[in-house]
Amino acid sequence: MGHHDTIAGQIAGWMHARHDNGYFAAGLEARKLAQTAIADTLGCMYAGRTDAATRAVAQAATAAGEAWVVNGRAADPAAAAMVNGTAAHALDFDDNFMPGMSHASAVIVPALLAAGGRGHSGRELIDAYLVALQAQAFVGAGVGPGHYAAGWHGTSTIGSVGTAAGVAHLLGADAEGMRRALTLACSFACGTKGQFGTPAKPFHAGLAARNAVEAARLAMAGLEGHPRAFEGAQGFADMFRGPGTPGYDSAEIAGTTRHVIETDGVVPKLHPCCGSTHLIVDALSDLRREVTFAADEVEAVAVKVGTANRLNLPYTRPENEMQARFSMNYCVAVALRNGALALDDFTPAAVRARQDDPLLERLTMTSWTPAEEAAAADARLPHQLHLRLTGGRELTTERMFARGDLREPFAAEELHGKFLACCTDAPWAQPLYDTLMTLDAAPDLTPFAPIFGRSGGRC
């Protein structure tokens, strides 16, 4: 019995209908963007392999298996996805995806590789990535920005569910198999933003990757959830959608003509910290290109951000590197002192060294009211920055989006430099990056071996 008229059926049907000879019929630009996102995620995953959160998850993930883990071990696919997903998100350097309110790639890439991606071609990996990303966008549309604002961590709710469709596709599922995976994955959605600033936050990405693998494998075995798991009574939309969000729109799904990576994109990070700080840090850089001033000239900093962004940043005087990534005070202070934020700024020693920086106390943060946000187009308002300098000078600017967005993409050399910074001292970093930039033509994923502490050979 078919369920093509359900939301899960329509999402899966949309994916299946856009395949030509087994591959996703996306344009060259879409596939290049996916290729870049995969490369960026692998770099972040390698950089996060020794983080305390990754080490703890790896210690607990003892299930034996053949899937490669970034710490050089092997595990069951679900366990490997969990460890590698945690590593990819451990340093909060991985990309943002606004339609899914998620760190999309930190879930997608580890899940696909663990579920059998290493035995596929680069083209097949990109294809499954595109399926997962679009599914995240469709899933997110039904619950709206209010889902995230209510405190749900979209990475482990929406990211988990959408990625299950991509994993199922990689495992050979047709539209019916992807539909089953989506309905099952609704039961795996979990994770609240109250965990931000703790090791549980990056674990959410690992948990989502694991859940996506499990949901897809169960679907391939014939298990499924309620056909109307998204739109039915007590279903995903009923339980998770934000105020004012009507739920899922069948016509909107059917009317989608371009892949979301072309229209919205994923946003790679320039700064290794919570994305809620990025517009302000970028605005500070904008000011410094126009006006010269020293950090010690700054008497006061006032920032205004979105409500959800303010709630994401509760740490005014962080005590460790996890809290520092979720501290506007810390990120702005470091950016004022150094002109940029780097991985080395988020270590225990670096945070201890800056605990007495007077700049930490000079920042105040407010947010737009819920009413103002509700009245704004797409519920988006600018993030505003105001500096008061010695001598009475006042500087003000604002930003609507972070650098790395499709409207202001990074130059190729910036993304290249970020990958090399993530893979510091790795002799294989440059040749691997060159290979990743032609991933769509790669016959297999053997070149990925060094990321996982392997010397090479067939994956």
Salt bridges, closest charged atoms under 4 A:
ASP5 OD2 - ARG228 NH2 3.00
ASP40 OD1 - LYS418 NZ 2.93
ASP76 OD2 - ARG217 NH1 3.61
ASP92 OD2 - LYS201 NZ 2.92
ASP92 OD1 - LYS269 NZ 2.49
ASP94 OD1 - HIS89 ND1 2.89
ASP94 OD2 - HIS103 ND1 3.38
ASP127 OD2 - HIS19 NE2 3.10
ASP127 OD2 - HIS169 NE2 2.39
GLU176 OE2 - ARG179 NH2 2.73
GLU224 OE1 - ARG179 NH2 2.75
GLU231 OE2 - ARG228 NH1 2.99
ASP282 OD1 - HIS271 NE2 2.79
ASP286 OD1 - ARG289 NH2 2.41
ASP286 OD2 - ARG399 NE 2.76
ASP296 OD1 - ARG337 NH1 2.67
GLU297 OE1 - ARG393 NH2 3.32
GLU299 OE1 - ARG388 NE 3.39
ASP345 OD1 - ARG354 NH2 3.17
ASP357 OD1 - ARG337 NH2 2.83
GLU361 OE2 - ARG317 NH2 2.36
GLU394 OE1 - HIS386 NE2 2.32
ASP405 OD1 - ARG407 NE 2.79
GLU408 OE1 - ARG399 NH1 3.04
GLU408 OE2 - ARG403 NE 3.59
GLU414 OE2 - ARG403 NH2 2.82
ASP440 OD2 - ARG31 NE 2.79
ASP444 OD2 - ARG458 NH1 2.61
